[in-house]
């Protein structure tokens, strides 16, 4: 019987049959800078730890943990406290990006990119076991895939990452930059690999900036595919599932 992970974010679970994300799914969250992607990911983790008793892991590939913790206090989310209580683990994975040479593992020598991927997955597994995590957020996937300018290599690396974290059975959000925001945009490789895709988009209409939340894909659950307005409030992301964008 399929089970679900509730996001606890106002409006989103309503758009997912009132159930949430199918447990163990890997969901890609795409959007331009400043649209609230990181906020959405951390809100998902915070709600899991505080509301649903599900521990979570935050993997930071770009931002510094201390800065993220400070920024999240504006919503009243004390990540430091949750860390101390072993309800959330924060992995600073940025040093992995700076490994530039080949690495020897016993008698086997592998390239730096392969080593980075292996190291990242192993760190996630270790923390997952330590706190019995059920939720995982990786922010941002864009930083990781920049190492793979070749499209074939990039696809293989993303597949390897998803396969590497799959045995953990964590419901996962992969945060990434949206390269094209127009309706005719070219789909990004990672969208084909993920079980679900959520878009955070911005539009100018009549001189006003409108934020649109779109569930583009979500396997295993009927979902609202219409763009719905959302706001970043003092309590985090709020989606309005009965309102229309246009």
C-alpha positions in Angstrom: 0.0 0.0 0.0 1.4 3.4 -1.0 2.1 5.9 1.8 2.6 9.6 1.6 4.8 12.3 3.1 2.8 15.4 4.0 4.7 18.7 3.3 2.7 20.5 6.0 2.9 23.6 3.7 -0.4 25.4 3.4 -2.0 24.7 0.0 0.6 22.2 -1.4 -0.9 19.0 0.2 -4.3 20.1 -1.0 -3.0 20.1 -4.6 -1.7 16.6 -4.0 -5.1 15.0 -3.2 -4.7 16.1 0.4 -2.2 13.3 0.8 1.2 14.8 0.0 4.2 13.4 -1.8 4.4 9.6 -2.3 7.0 8.4 0.3 10.4 7.8 -1.1 9.9 10.0 -4.2 12.6 12.3 -5.5 11.0 15.6 -6.4 12.8 18.4 -8.3 12.0 21.9 -7.3 12.9 24.4 -10.0 12.8 28.2 -10.0 14.7 31.4 -10.7 16.9 33.0 -8.0 14.9 34.6 -5.1 11.7 32.7 -5.7 11.8 30.8 -2.4 13.2 27.4 -3.4 15.5 27.1 -0.4 12.7 28.3 1.9 10.3 25.7 0.5 12.9 23.0 1.1 13.7 23.9 4.6 10.0 24.4 5.4 9.5 20.8 4.3 12.2 19.6 6.6 11.1 21.8 9.5 7.5 20.7 9.3 8.7 17.1 9.2 10.7 17.4 12.3 8.3 19.6 14.3 4.8 18.5 13.1 5.2 14.9 11.9 8.0 13.4 13.9 10.1 12.8 10.7 13.8 13.7 10.9 15.5 15.3 7.9 18.8 16.1 6.3 19.7 19.4 4.6 22.6 19.1 2.1 24.2 22.5 1.3 26.3 22.6 -1.8 26.6 26.3 -2.1 25.4 28.4 0.9 27.1 28.3 4.3 25.2 26.6 7.0 25.5 29.5 9.5 24.1 31.9 7.0 21.2 29.6 6.2 20.4 29.1 9.9 20.4 32.9 10.4 18.1 33.5 7.4 15.6 30.9 8.5 15.2 32.6 11.9 13.0 35.2 10.1 10.4 32.5 9.8 10.8 31.4 13.4 12.6 28.2 12.3 15.4 27.4 14.8 17.5 24.9 12.9 20.3 25.1 15.5 17.9 23.7 18.1 16.7 21.0 15.8 20.3 20.0 15.0 21.1 19.8 18.7 18.1 17.6 19.2 19.2 15.3 16.3 16.0 16.0 14.4 17.8 17.7 11.5 21.3 17.2 10.2 23.0 19.8 8.1 25.7 18.7 5.7 28.1 21.3 4.4 29.0 19.7 1.2 30.7 22.7 -0.4 34.3 21.4 0.3 33.6 18.4 -2.0 33.3 20.7 -5.0 37.0 21.8 -4.6 38.5 18.4 -5.0 40.4 18.8 -8.3 42.7 15.8 -8.6 42.2 12.1 -9.1 41.8 10.1 -5.9 43.2 6.6 -5.1 40.9 4.2 -3.3 43.1 1.3 -2.5 44.4 0.1 -5.9 41.8 1.9 -7.8 42.2 5.5 -9.1 39.1 7.5 -9.9 38.5 11.0 -11.2 37.6 13.8 -8.9 34.0 14.1 -10.1 33.3 10.5 -9.4 34.9 10.8 -6.0 32.8 13.8 -5.2 29.6 11.9 -6.1 30.7 8.9 -4.0 31.7 11.1 -1.1 28.4 13.0 -1.2 26.3 9.9 -1.2 28.3 8.3 1.6 27.9 11.4 3.8 24.2 11.5 3.2 23.9 7.8 4.1 25.9 8.2 7.3 23.8 11.1 8.5 20.6 9.3 7.5 21.5 6.3 9.6 22.6 8.5 12.5 19.3 10.4 12.9 17.0 7.9 11.2 16.0 10.5 8.6 12.8 10.3 6.5 13.3 13.5 4.5 16.1 14.9 2.5 16.8 18.2 0.8 19.7 18.9 -1.5 20.4 22.5 -2.3 21.4 23.2 -4.9 21.6 20.6 -7.6 22.7 23.2 -10.0 26.1 23.5 -8.3 26.6 19.8 -8.5 25.8 19.5 -12.2 28.0 22.4 -13.2 30.8 20.0 -13.0 29.3 18.1 -16.0 29.3 20.3 -19.1 28.8 17.2 -21.2 25.1 16.4 -21.4 25.5 12.6 -21.3 27.8 12.8 -18.3 25.4 15.1 -16.6 22.5 12.8 -17.1 24.5 9.8 -15.8 25.7 11.8 -12.7 22.1 12.7 -11.9 20.9 9.2 -12.3 23.8 7.9 -10.2 22.9 10.4 -7.4 19.2 9.5 -7.5 20.1 5.7 -7.4 22.6 6.4 -4.6 20.0 7.9 -2.3 17.1 5.7 -3.3 17.9 2.9 -0.8 17.5 5.5 2.0 13.8 5.7 1.2 13.8 9.3 2.1 11.2 11.6 0.5 13.6 14.0 -1.3 13.5 17.5 -2.7 16.3 18.4 -5.2 16.5 22.2 -5.4 17.8 23.5 -8.8 17.8 26.6 -10.9 15.3 27.1 -13.7 17.3 27.9 -16.8 14.4 29.0 -18.9 11.1 30.4 -17.5 9.0 30.8 -20.7 6.2 28.5 -21.5 8.2 27.2 -24.4 11.2 26.4 -22.3 13.4 23.4 -23.0 13.1 20.7 -20.4 16.1 20.1 -18.2 17.7 16.7 -18.0 17.0 16.3 -14.3 13.2 16.7 -14.9 13.1 13.3 -16.7 14.9 11.6 -13.9 12.8 12.8 -11.0 9.5 11.3 -9.8 8.0 14.7 -9.5 8.7 18.3 -10.7 7.6 21.5 -9.0 8.0 24.9 -10.6 8.2 28.2 -8.9 7.8 30.9 -11.4 7.3 34.7 -11.6 5.3 36.8 -14.0 4.7 40.5 -14.5 1.0 41.2 -15.1 -0.5 44.7 -15.1 2.6 46.1 -13.4 2.5 43.5 -10.6 4.8 40.6 -9.8 2.9 37.4 -9.6 4.4 34.2 -8.1 3.1 30.9 -9.5 3.3 27.4 -8.0 3.0 24.6 -10.5 3.1 20.8 -9.9 4.3 19.8 -13.4 4.7 16.1 -12.6 4.1 13.8 -9.6 3.9 10.1 -10.1 1.7 8.1 -7.9 -0.8 10.8 -7.0 -3.4 12.8 -8.8 -2.4 16.4 -8.6 -3.6 19.9 -9.6 -1.6 20.9 -12.7 -2.9 24.5 -12.8 -0.6 27.4 -11.9 -1.6 28.6 -8.4 -0.5 31.8 -6.7 1.8 31.7 -3.7 3.4 34.1 -1.3 6.4 34.1 0.9 5.0 35.2 4.3 6.5 35.6 7.7 5.5 31.9 8.3 7.1 30.7 5.1 5.6 29.6 1.7 1.8 29.7 1.4 0.1 28.4 -1.7 -3.5 29.3 -2.6 -4.9 26.2 -4.3 -8.4 27.6 -5.2 -7.1 30.8 -6.8 -6.0 31.3 -10.4 -2.9 33.1 -11.6 -4.3 34.6 -14.8 
